[in-house]
Amino acid sequence: MSAQVSNRQRRPIWPRFMLALCLLVMLRVEASAFTAYVSNERGNSVSVIDTNKWEVVRTFKVGQRPRGIALTKDQKYVLVAVGDDDTIQMIDTGTNAVVGTLPSGPDPELFIEDPDGKTLYVANEDDNTVTIIDIARRAQVGDIQVGVEPEGMGMSPDGKILVNTSETTNMAHFIDTATRKVVTSVLVGARPRFAAFKQDGSELWVSSEVGGTVSIIDPAKHEVKQKVEFKIAGMRPEPIQPVGINITRDGKTGFVALGPANHVAVVDGATHQVMKYLLVGQRVWHMAFTPDEKYLLTTNGVSNDVSVIDVSALKVVNTIQVGQLPWGITISDH
């Protein structure tokens, strides 16, 4: 009996360790397998990226000049603003087929859903309006007159305030979603491109492409309380053009795409000081976090690729070739 016990005790634990390790790896892969959708403005297509493999698994055609792209709240559809077709296409995430359209108005670019996922607000550059769409009915239910060349769209976490930025007017327009009226406008830097609220609603960040800054706005007071400026060693100021903004859910870190500067700025969410610049592809435009916020993906229009940033390590860990002139990106949780 003692010999049998001794033999059992001497059995190597290596096979069991390897089995446990394999199971752990499988679980980690399962947890990180998301799907990213990239709009290719010049390719008139959408590239689909498997974030487990970090590669494009399919590409499908859409309308003319796709730019703004986002998932519906239920993740049944990918919405794509096809500017030259004056509409928003609805793509079934199960089949990757275009199954419908939404009446956006002329030259749609960026759009945003309300927190309930029932209403879509669309910036239409050509007629200086924000179009309001009932998603379920696929019908326009109103519009709001704003400044010249509207583009950026931000929504307060409670859904009560919509913010639209107008590129030529150089303003952020605060819109009451209940009354559908502009309640005030805040002057920001030249050519404002994007607007993003912190998750707790305490701040609104607005990028100014030509002004080269990000305005930090107090949404309650409707005042610019600080401007973030960017300086990259050895680079002239002209190529440093802030566009897309992404802020972590805890509000501690912001990422700003700097366009032709080919860098993403990492900004401290409390002090608003630039902590680091990350070199990415050429003409970085928009970005999206994976749902677990482990990675940030950037669209790089001139190099026709997507850079993958490790959020905790603050470094670029991968590059993925996509279609021609990638513009927008959205990521599903499966």
Legacy VTK file of the C-alpha trace (Angstrom):
# vtk DataFile Version 3.0
C-alpha trace
ASCII
DATASET POLYDATA
POINTS 334 float
0.000 0.000 0.000
2.748 2.423 0.903
4.431 1.792 -2.468
1.177 2.622 -4.284
0.778 5.858 -2.333
4.384 6.727 -3.017
3.901 6.184 -6.751
0.843 8.423 -6.767
2.743 11.095 -4.944
5.550 10.901 -7.479
3.274 11.393 -10.488
4.388 14.541 -12.326
2.144 17.589 -11.988
3.296 18.953 -15.383
0.351 17.506 -17.410
-2.157 18.914 -14.937
-0.415 22.275 -14.970
-0.483 22.374 -18.766
-4.187 21.477 -18.798
-4.972 24.274 -16.352
-2.875 26.702 -18.386
-4.681 25.767 -21.603
-8.061 26.260 -19.933
-6.951 29.655 -18.659
-5.771 30.714 -22.122
-9.065 29.556 -23.629
-10.996 31.611 -21.113
-8.846 34.678 -21.794
-9.346 34.313 -25.547
-13.071 33.954 -25.092
-13.183 37.066 -22.932
-11.220 39.185 -25.418
-12.842 38.092 -28.690
-14.606 41.231 -29.907
-15.507 42.427 -33.399
-14.433 45.801 -34.779
-16.044 47.503 -37.775
-14.044 50.097 -39.731
-15.552 52.470 -42.315
-13.273 52.970 -45.331
-14.148 56.379 -46.766
-12.473 55.963 -50.152
-12.978 52.213 -50.436
-16.779 52.500 -49.943
-16.555 49.495 -47.687
-16.479 48.267 -44.096
-13.650 46.075 -42.798
-14.455 43.580 -40.036
-11.649 42.835 -37.553
-11.498 39.847 -35.202
-9.728 41.209 -32.106
-8.694 37.719 -31.054
-6.715 37.196 -34.269
-6.017 40.918 -34.831
-6.812 40.537 -38.514
-9.486 41.468 -41.033
-11.827 38.520 -41.443
-14.117 40.070 -44.059
-14.790 43.251 -46.008
-18.135 44.215 -47.515
-19.322 47.026 -49.751
-21.556 49.852 -48.541
-22.682 53.167 -50.044
-20.622 56.108 -51.205
-18.183 57.785 -48.783
-18.837 55.970 -45.493
-17.624 57.902 -42.463
-19.511 57.906 -39.140
-20.087 54.370 -37.862
-21.639 52.978 -34.664
-23.501 49.981 -33.290
-27.086 50.251 -32.136
-27.500 49.762 -28.388
-28.857 46.234 -28.887
-25.896 45.526 -31.235
-28.195 44.101 -33.891
-27.104 46.675 -36.457
-24.055 48.633 -37.493
-25.086 52.108 -38.655
-22.932 53.766 -41.322
-23.277 57.351 -42.557
-22.749 57.254 -46.334
-22.346 60.955 -47.049
-22.542 60.971 -50.830
-25.748 58.911 -50.734
-27.343 61.243 -48.144
-28.436 58.390 -45.915
-27.457 56.062 -43.071
-27.292 52.375 -43.901
-28.271 49.651 -41.441
-26.084 46.545 -41.534
-27.220 43.309 -39.874
-24.371 42.189 -37.581
-25.345 38.559 -38.087
-25.153 38.563 -41.887
-23.111 41.720 -42.646
-25.796 42.626 -45.182
-27.323 46.078 -45.669
-30.943 45.572 -44.588
-32.296 49.112 -44.421
-31.665 52.847 -44.377
-32.385 55.792 -42.117
-33.388 59.226 -43.533
-30.464 61.284 -42.356
-30.643 64.389 -44.511
-27.874 65.702 -46.812
-24.238 64.692 -46.247
-24.424 62.914 -42.872
-21.105 62.580 -41.071
-21.258 61.875 -37.327
-24.262 60.750 -35.297
-25.115 59.580 -31.798
-27.865 57.567 -30.104
-29.686 58.516 -26.941
-28.993 56.265 -23.905
-32.169 54.244 -24.561
-31.152 53.493 -28.127
-34.469 54.756 -29.496
-33.466 58.067 -31.068
-30.610 58.916 -33.410
-29.221 62.440 -33.820
-27.334 63.098 -37.071
-25.060 66.013 -38.024
-25.755 67.077 -41.624
-22.940 69.264 -42.914
-24.642 70.634 -46.008
-27.779 72.152 -44.464
-26.524 73.148 -40.980
-28.991 70.942 -39.130
-29.153 68.032 -36.732
-31.680 65.473 -37.947
-33.679 63.493 -35.369
-34.589 59.908 -36.306
-36.857 57.354 -34.642
-34.756 54.197 -35.118
-37.574 51.656 -34.703
-39.833 53.463 -37.175
-36.889 54.381 -39.415
-38.440 57.806 -39.778
-37.331 61.402 -39.354
-39.205 63.018 -36.475
-37.625 66.472 -36.414
-34.567 68.631 -37.003
-32.644 71.325 -35.164
-30.951 74.319 -36.773
-27.359 74.705 -35.583
-24.170 76.434 -36.785
-22.381 76.194 -40.114
-20.917 72.771 -40.999
-22.074 70.684 -38.028
-19.952 67.633 -37.285
-19.152 66.542 -33.705
-21.923 64.938 -31.638
-21.830 64.321 -27.880
-24.533 63.108 -25.501
-24.616 63.657 -21.741
-24.793 60.374 -19.803
-28.365 61.111 -18.670
-29.447 61.865 -22.247
-30.773 65.316 -21.381
-28.190 67.357 -23.285
-26.982 66.849 -26.844
-23.892 68.756 -27.966
-23.158 69.513 -31.607
-19.980 71.222 -32.826
-20.040 73.434 -35.917
-16.769 73.604 -37.843
-17.161 77.062 -39.382
-19.021 78.747 -36.512
-16.383 77.382 -34.059
-18.971 76.614 -31.410
-20.308 73.807 -29.267
-24.108 74.016 -29.272
-25.904 72.686 -26.173
-29.311 71.234 -27.115
-32.098 70.278 -24.691
-33.277 66.876 -25.968
-36.739 67.342 -24.412
-37.504 70.659 -26.118
-35.158 70.099 -29.092
-33.916 73.654 -28.726
-30.404 75.105 -28.546
-30.124 76.471 -25.013
-26.644 77.989 -25.338
-23.501 77.932 -27.472
-19.895 77.966 -26.276
-17.069 79.412 -28.374
-14.155 76.964 -28.756
-11.040 76.723 -30.942
-11.068 76.847 -34.741
-12.768 73.987 -36.599
-14.165 71.874 -33.742
-14.356 68.238 -34.826
-15.454 66.039 -31.927
-17.236 66.195 -28.561
-17.025 63.677 -25.732
-18.491 63.727 -22.209
-16.841 62.091 -19.238
-18.903 59.159 -18.022
-19.940 61.039 -14.864
-21.017 64.074 -16.928
-18.605 66.404 -15.140
-16.713 67.531 -18.243
-17.141 67.909 -21.985
-14.016 67.676 -24.176
-14.125 69.339 -27.619
-11.286 68.982 -30.139
-10.358 71.836 -32.486
-8.573 70.641 -35.598
-7.220 73.995 -36.823
-6.958 75.557 -33.354
-4.756 72.639 -32.264
-6.394 72.351 -28.835
-8.955 70.455 -26.792
-11.362 72.656 -24.841
-12.407 71.311 -21.427
-15.927 72.614 -20.804
-17.919 72.681 -17.568
-21.342 71.441 -18.805
-23.210 73.007 -15.880
-21.686 76.464 -16.246
-21.283 76.285 -20.041
-17.755 77.621 -19.704
-14.358 76.606 -21.060
-12.330 76.015 -17.924
-9.108 74.885 -19.574
-7.531 74.268 -22.977
-5.154 71.399 -23.645
-2.308 72.241 -26.027
-0.059 69.754 -27.791
3.657 69.959 -28.592
5.584 67.106 -30.168
9.370 67.362 -30.123
10.790 68.135 -33.561
7.391 68.765 -35.159
5.915 72.035 -36.399
2.524 73.035 -34.893
0.633 72.895 -38.220
0.320 69.084 -38.540
-0.865 68.738 -34.934
-4.618 68.639 -35.547
-6.778 67.160 -32.757
-9.774 65.150 -34.000
-11.130 62.031 -32.238
-11.376 61.806 -28.436
-11.868 58.771 -26.188
-12.019 58.944 -22.379
-11.811 55.908 -20.107
-14.936 55.078 -18.113
-13.288 56.103 -14.834
-12.425 59.497 -16.357
-8.769 59.187 -15.413
-7.283 59.103 -18.913
-8.162 60.710 -22.235
-6.791 59.840 -25.667
-6.730 62.437 -28.456
-6.054 61.590 -32.117
-3.769 64.240 -33.624
-4.487 63.721 -37.339
-1.520 64.384 -39.681
0.836 64.440 -36.672
0.501 60.623 -36.685
0.348 60.511 -32.891
-2.218 59.907 -30.165
-1.855 62.138 -27.112
-2.454 60.588 -23.684
-4.005 63.189 -21.362
-4.410 63.023 -17.586
-8.150 63.252 -16.883
-7.685 65.246 -13.679
-4.876 67.698 -14.462
-5.447 67.751 -18.244
-1.693 67.563 -18.793
-0.325 65.532 -21.696
1.444 62.503 -20.254
2.696 60.845 -23.425
2.549 60.797 -27.223
2.098 57.474 -29.011
3.294 57.090 -32.607
0.603 55.399 -34.724
-0.233 55.237 -38.453
-0.504 58.162 -40.846
-3.342 60.683 -40.336
-4.966 59.148 -37.279
-8.610 60.165 -37.190
-11.002 58.282 -34.901
-10.657 55.634 -32.203
-12.617 53.069 -30.175
-11.994 51.087 -27.009
-12.574 47.359 -26.832
-15.481 46.801 -24.388
-13.067 45.750 -21.625
-10.956 48.899 -22.271
-7.787 46.824 -22.564
-7.124 48.115 -26.061
-7.752 51.276 -28.056
-7.957 50.954 -31.845
-7.197 53.922 -34.112
-8.070 54.493 -37.773
-5.155 55.830 -39.824
-6.443 57.249 -43.101
-3.294 57.723 -45.175
-1.523 54.478 -44.230
-4.793 52.519 -44.638
-4.411 50.689 -41.352
-5.540 50.410 -37.745
-3.148 50.746 -34.800
-3.775 48.755 -31.624
-2.822 50.489 -28.366
-2.402 48.575 -25.108
-4.217 50.936 -22.707
-2.468 49.878 -19.493
1.023 49.760 -21.021
0.422 52.884 -23.174
2.149 51.448 -26.207
1.240 50.347 -29.728
1.252 46.553 -29.941
-0.149 45.796 -33.391
-1.030 47.200 -36.817
-3.786 45.865 -39.080
-4.177 46.679 -42.777
-7.747 47.601 -43.744
-9.397 49.320 -46.742
-8.784 52.661 -48.424
-8.867 55.738 -46.182
-10.225 54.255 -42.938
-12.264 56.904 -41.100
-14.468 55.606 -38.274
-14.520 52.567 -36.011
-16.939 50.832 -33.647
-16.487 47.612 -31.622
-19.105 45.062 -30.524
-18.831 42.879 -27.423
-18.911 39.616 -29.386
LINES 1 335
334 0 1 2 3 4 5 6 7 8 9 10 11 12 13 14 15 16 17 18 19 20 21 22 23 24 25 26 27 28 29 30 31 32 33 34 35 36 37 38 39 40 41 42 43 44 45 46 47 48 49 50 51 52 53 54 55 56 57 58 59 60 61 62 63 64 65 66 67 68 69 70 71 72 73 74 75 76 77 78 79 80 81 82 83 84 85 86 87 88 89 90 91 92 93 94 95 96 97 98 99 100 101 102 103 104 105 106 107 108 109 110 111 112 113 114 115 116 117 118 119 120 121 122 123 124 125 126 127 128 129 130 131 132 133 134 135 136 137 138 139 140 141 142 143 144 145 146 147 148 149 150 151 152 153 154 155 156 157 158 159 160 161 162 163 164 165 166 167 168 169 170 171 172 173 174 175 176 177 178 179 180 181 182 183 184 185 186 187 188 189 190 191 192 193 194 195 196 197 198 199 200 201 202 203 204 205 206 207 208 209 210 211 212 213 214 215 216 217 218 219 220 221 222 223 224 225 226 227 228 229 230 231 232 233 234 235 236 237 238 239 240 241 242 243 244 245 246 247 248 249 250 251 252 253 254 255 256 257 258 259 260 261 262 263 264 265 266 267 268 269 270 271 272 273 274 275 276 277 278 279 280 281 282 283 284 285 286 287 288 289 290 291 292 293 294 295 296 297 298 299 300 301 302 303 304 305 306 307 308 309 310 311 312 313 314 315 316 317 318 319 320 321 322 323 324 325 326 327 328 329 330 331 332 333
